[in-house]
Amino acid sequence: MSSPQSKSRRPRAATDDHPLFRGVLIGATLIAFAVLLLLPLLVVFQEAFSKGIGVFFETFSDPYTRHSVFLTLVIAAIAVPLNTVFGVAAAWACTRYRFPGRPLLITLIDLPLWVSPVIAGMLYVLVFGAHGWLGPWLREHELRVIFALPGMVLATTFVTFPFVARSLIPLMQSQGTAEEEAALTLGANGWQIFWRVTLPKIRWGLLYGVILCNARAMGEFGAVSVVSGHIRGKTNTMPLQVEVLYNEYQFAAAFAVASLLACLAILTLILKTWIEWHSGKLLRESSNTRIP
C-alpha cells in the first residue's frame, strides 16, 4: 500500500511548468511569429494594393512580368519531376541496399542545404560558362547553358535536390523491408514491388517532399540570379522580376509580384499542413488496428 508521501512524489510531467512560465513562452512565440512572419506578409499585400487594384492587375499585363511568371512555372515544372525521380532513387538506394560509401552518399544529399546558392550558381558558370571547362565544347556545338533556360534549370535542380530524398529516407528506414521481402518471395519483380508495395506506403511522404521542392524552386533567387544574366523578358523569374521592379522604384508593381509569390507560399503551407494531418491520421488508424 502506497503512502500519501509516495503519491506526492510521482514523476513530474513535462507540462507541469508554472502557468506564468508557460504564458511567457507562448507569448514570446506568438510575438516572434507576428513580428517576423505575419507583419511582413501583411505589409507585402498592403503595398501591392497601395495604388489600387487597377495598378495591381496592370502589373501582370506587362509582358516582362507575364514572362517571369511563365518562366518560373516552366523551371519548376522541369526541376521538380527531375528531383522527384532522383529523390526516390536516392532514398531507395540508401534504405534498401548496403554498399561502400553509403553514409557518404547520405551526407552528400544534404550538400545543397549547406552550400550558398550563389556559390552553386558560380560553380555552374565555371563549368558551363563561355570560359568554363565545357565552354569551348558547348560553343562549338552551338549549345547555350549559362544565361539560358538549361542553366537555370540546373541551378534550381541543385538547390532543391535534398527535399524529396530527405522526406523519404527516414520514412523508408522506419518502415523497414519486411513487406518488400515478402513480395519478393511471392515472385514479384522489382517494378512490381515498387509500384504495388513501396509506393503506396510512401506516397504521402513523397507528396510532402514534392511540395517543399516546388516551393523552393519557385522562390529560388541566389543560384538562378547568377546563371540567368538578368536578361529582361528572357531569363528573369518572378523573384528576379521583383528585384528589377524594386530597383526601378516601381514599388507597387514589385510588391504585386511578391504578393503572388506569397500566395503560392501560403498555398504550399496549406497543402503541407493538410498532408501532415492526413498522414498523422493514417498513422494513428494503422496503430489502432494493430492493438488487439
N, C-alpha and C positions, 0 to 999 in steps of 0.2 A: 504494500500500500504506500503510495507516494505521499509525502508530506506537503503542506502548503508551501514550504520553502523551496522544495524541488520544483513545484509548478511555477513558481515565480522566476525560476532560473531557466526557463525554456529558451531555446536558441533565438537570438534576435533576428527578425526578418529584415531584408534589405529595404523594405518600405516602411520601417518603423522610425524613420527620421522625424525630428521635431517639425511640426507644421510650419514654423517660421522658416526653417531651412529649406523645406520643400517649396514654400511660397517664393522665397528669394531666387531659388534655382529656376523655377518655372518662369518667374517674371523676367529674369535675365535672359532666358532663352527666347521668350516672346519679343522682348525689346530688340535683341540682336537680329531676330528674323525680320522685324518691322523695319529696322534701320538699314540693314544690309541687303534685303531682298524685296520686301513689299514696297517700300517707299521709292526706290529707283524704278521699279516696274510701273508704279503709278505715274511717275514723272515722265517716263517714256511715252505713255499713252496721252498724257496731258499735253506734252509738246507736239505730239503727232497731230492732234486736233486743235492746236493753238490758233491756227489761222482759218479754221473752219473745215467742215467736212469736204467742201469742194476742192480745197487745196490738197487734202489727203488723197482723194481719188485722182486728182490731176497728176500727182506724183507717179502713179502707176500707169498713166497714159504716156509717160516719157519712154521712148524706145530703148534707151540705155538701161533704165530701171527694169523694164519688162525683160530685157535680155539677161540682166543679172539674176532675176528670179528664175528664168528658164535654165540658165547655166547651172545655178545651184541645184536645181532639181535633177538635171542630167547627171551631174557629178555624183550626187547621192544615189541615183538610180544605177550607176555603174559600180561605185565603190562598195556600197552595202551588199549587193549579191556576191561580189568577189570576196569580201570579208566573211560573209556567211559560209561560203564553201571552204575558205581557208580555216576559219574558226572551228567548224565541225571536224574537218580533217585533223587539225592540230589537237583538238580535245580527244578525238578517237585514238590518235597515236599515243598521246600522253597517258591515257587512262586504261587502254586495252593492251598495250604492249610494254615490254621491258627491254630496253636497249641501251647501249653505252651512250652517254650524253643526254639522257632523258631529263635529269634535273637541270642541265644547262639549257635545254630547249624550253622548259617551262619558265626559266628565268628570262630568257631572251624574248619570250612572248610579251613580257611587261616592258621591254625596252622603250617602245614609243611613249609610254607614260612618263618616263624619266628623262627622255631627250627633249630639249626645247623644240617646238615645231619650226622655229626659224632655222635652227641648225639642220633639221631634217630637210627643209627646203634647200638650204645651201648645199647639202650633200648631193641632192639630185641635180643641182646646177653643175657641180663638179663632175658628175658622171655623164649627164646628157647635154650639158651646155655646149655652146659653139666651141669653146676652148677646153672642154672636158675630155674625159677618157674616150668616150664614144662619139664625141662631137664630129670629128672628121668623117667617120663612117656614116653617121646619120646625114651629114651634109652631102656626102657622095651619093647616097640613095634618096635624097630629097625627102627625108623624114624629119619632122619637127616635133620635139617633145617639150622642151622648155619654151615658155611664153605661148603655150598652146594647150588644148584640152588634155592630151595624154599626160603631160607633166602635172597638171592639176589633179587628175585622177590618181596618179601615182602618189603624190604627196598626201592626198586625202585618205587613200587606202592605207598608207603607212601609219598615220596618226590615229586611225580608227581600228587598226588591226586587233588590239587586245580585247575589245569589248565582247565579241561573240565567244571567243575562246575562253576568256576568263569567266564568263557566265556559265559555261558548260563544264569546265574541268572539275570544279568542286562538286557539281551536281552529279556528274557521271561517276566520280570517285565514291560518293556516298551511296549510290545505287548498286555498285558492285557489278559483277559479271555473271551472276548465277542464272539469270533468265537467258542471256545470250548463249551460255554454255548448254543450257537445256535445249534451246532451239537447235544448236549445232548437233547435239546427239540425236535429234529427231530428223536430221537430214537437211536442214535449211542451209542455204549458201550464204555468203557474206552480204549480198544485197538484200536478200530476204530478211536476214537478221536485223539489218539496219532499218529497213522501211517498216517492218511489222513489229519489231520488238524495241529497238533502241529509240527510234524517232518518236513514237507515241509517248515514251517516258520523259523525253527531254524537250518536248515541243514548247512548253511554257517558258522554260529557261532559254531556249533558242529565241523565241519571240522577244523575251526581255532583252537579250543581248543585241538583237537586230534593232530594236527601238533605240537603245542607247547609242548604238553605232550610227544610226541615221541622224539622231540629234546632233552628235558631234560633227558628222560630215557636213551638215547644212550650216553649222555655225563656225566651222574652221576658218581661221584668219591667217595665222602666222606662216605656216608652210605654204599655203596657197598664195599668199601675198608675195613670197619670194619667187616662186616659179611662174607666176602669172604674167609679170611685167606690167600690170595695171593698164592694160590696153582697153580703153573705154569702149563699151559696146561689143567687145570680143572676149576678153578674159576676166572681166570683173564679175565676181559673185556678189551676193547680197551683202555680206559683211564688208567687202571691199567697196561696194557702191555706197554704203553708209559713210565710210571714211571719206570718199570723194565728195559727197554732198556736204558733209560737215565741214571739210576744209574749204569749200566754196561758199560757206556761210549760208547754205540753204538748210537751215536747222529744221524747219518743219518737214521738209522732204526727207532729210536724213532720219528723223525720228519716225516718220511714217514707215520707211523700210525697216527700221529697227523694231517697230511695233509688230510688223509681220513676222519677223524672226521670234519676237517674244510670244506671239500667238502659237507659233509652231512649237516653241519650248513648252508652253503650258499644255498644249495637246499631248506632247510627249510625256509630260509629267502625269497627266490623267491616265494615259494608257499604261504607263509604268505602274501607277498605283493600283489600277484595276487588275493587272497581271499578278502583282504581288498578293492582292486579296484573293484572287481566284486560285492561284497556286497554293496559297496557305489553306484555303478551304478544302481543296482536293487532298492536301496532306493530312489535315485533320480527319477527313472522312476515311481515308485509307488506314490511318492509325486506329480509328474506332472500330473498323471492320475486323482488325486483327485481334481485338480484345475479346476473349471468349465470354 
